Amino acid sequence: MLKAEYKTRGLVPQDVIEAVSFDKPELKEGQVLLEMLAAPINPSDVLTLTGQYGILPPLPAIGGNEGVAKVIEHGPNVSSPDIGQTVLIPMGIGSWSTHIVADAKVLVSLPNGVDPIQLSMITINPPTASLMLSEFVDLQKGDWVIQNAANSGVGSYLIKLAKLRGIKTVNVVRRESLIKPLLAAGADVVLVDGIVDGLSLAKRVKAATDSAAIKLGIDAVGGSATDRLGGTLAEGATLVNYGAMSGEPCSLAPTVIIFKDITVRGFWLAKWFRTSTPEQQKGVFATIIGLIATGKLSAPIHATYSVKDIKQAVTIAASGQRNGKVVIVKE
Amino acid sequence: MLKAEYKTRGLVPQDVIEAVSFDKPELKEGQVLLEMLAAPINPSDVLTLTGQYGILPPLPAIGGNEGVAKVIEHGPNVSSPDIGQTVLIPMGIGSWSTHIVADAKVLVSLPNGVDPIQLSMITINPPTASLMLSEFVDLQKGDWVIQNAANSGVGSYLIKLAKLRGIKTVNVVRRESLIKPLLAAGADVVLVDGIVDGLSLAKRVKAATDSAAIKLGIDAVGGSATDRLGGTLAEGATLVNYGAMSGEPCSLAPTVIIFKDITVRGFWLAKWFRTSTPEQQKGVFATIIGLIATGKLSAPIHATYSVKDIKQAVTIAASGQRNGKVVIVKE
């Protein structure tokens, strides 16, 4: 039994995280022992290790923030969920671990028999993608959205969720090799960022969308990429930032903000969890779980590792050259 | 009779503008001849000369976009406004001229006997300041606002309009020498931008306002100044950009946009004119004219020039080291 723990924070995330022994405590009244099946490494997890995230847990802490597990032992006076039931672990509990002790009452049961790796990612990226498509602009069927970092976890879900709603996507990537896979995944348009063949991103977007008015831009990169995205938007559009993969502040020309009347907003899922009602949350998750269970929604996986290889897993997850999510799985 | 004309646009604004002869045309039915009393040089006028503004008039064009004049001759079938009446010239007509021919019908009469220099600036800066205080955040008496470029025309009006409404202002400037004059003009707090005595702007704002929640930030500078302003704002606040005195794109950390849930908006007066009703416009101007006529609202004047010295006037207006507005006046 192992857990991936960090006692300090530091700018090289793989240096602070390490696999240490998990000593199973005596189960108390109402508790269950869970065996972890899968837990992803999200960008926010890496920023939590480096100390750059908006909320930081007290140290020492276990890495990871979401995942799915199987109930393997009941503590005193526990009758459900059944032994063997697949459950979602509560957020903020530290999911990069082979085993977790949790209160039976707070566990949400998930359908058994669905790929645990796909299920393990439902609490963060799919609701982020889904809510960014619905919380800022009232999009109708046939409307266009543009996003950068289109190959990220959120980006992949956004392509699929938009398609299911009849919304068209322009997807901005950094490598030409990503164009084909994203088109195959349902993207309407995929373009490499910056100047290509002497043409700005804005000009190429205009050509590829027949000059459609793009009402929503979704930025996970920051730096000058924000400005390039802003340049593609229609007058009165909204630009939502939810990440800073470039490590740079968002840059946006006043000529875009002022003359094109662009509204810039931020999206933070943790805040949505604090301010939304349990009914709103259930609604969002029920839809997502349904889509994953029926195979309509999935994200590409770059690699899987077990807890003992956490340093290597975090190294790969923190690097920019992935083609999907890194997931910690049962050995 | 002279007019300040430009036939091309160029990055050195004083190189493209020049005083040329104004040949008075025969007045047609319904027209009047106006003698200009005063017309300011606004930052947007300079950007129109350099070609960096959102709307550019066809060339050749007369510089300037607002001002006041006196009716000195009636064309055929004109009976009002009276000869000698002070009037506001219509926007977009080119105000840096000793004389202007205009349709009598579109002229708005202003109170005679009020300082024409102060009256000449009412159509752009005061409504910009007034609307930025009212269009984005529902501010109550005692609420705090922060602005940079506090020594600009808009900045000076904003200090006074906020004070008249019981709203408190933090004013960010680049030079310590501006602190005293702005405090004397009604500013509640004046701080030099950047790090001072090892303390960030955000820390000094906290100390000076007793940690007040600042709900509105007003940015005319762009570049890293936008980020420093953003860092002083309360969670859920709005940051309004209306200019780019730094010449750089607005820079804003995703940690501010996302974790503090800051909304970034732009303000462009020309758009407000296009989208507001005549009643809304009359309401805003009636208030401003009343405040100026009674001496409650005024802006500092750096220097006045006549049309023949337009190159020198534009040189000074385009430089950063002014202590007030440059105004073109009757010789």
Interface residues (C-beta under 8 A of the other chain):
Chain A: Q52 G54 G222 D227 N241 Y242 G243 A244 P249 C250 S251 L252 A253 P254 T255 V256 I257 I258 F259 K260 D261 I262 T263 V264 R265 G266 F267 W268 K271
Chain B: Q52 G54 G222 D227 N241 Y242 G243 A244 P249 C250 S251 L252 A253 P254 T255 V256 I257 I258 F259 K260 D261 I262 T263 V264 R265 G266 F267 W268 K271
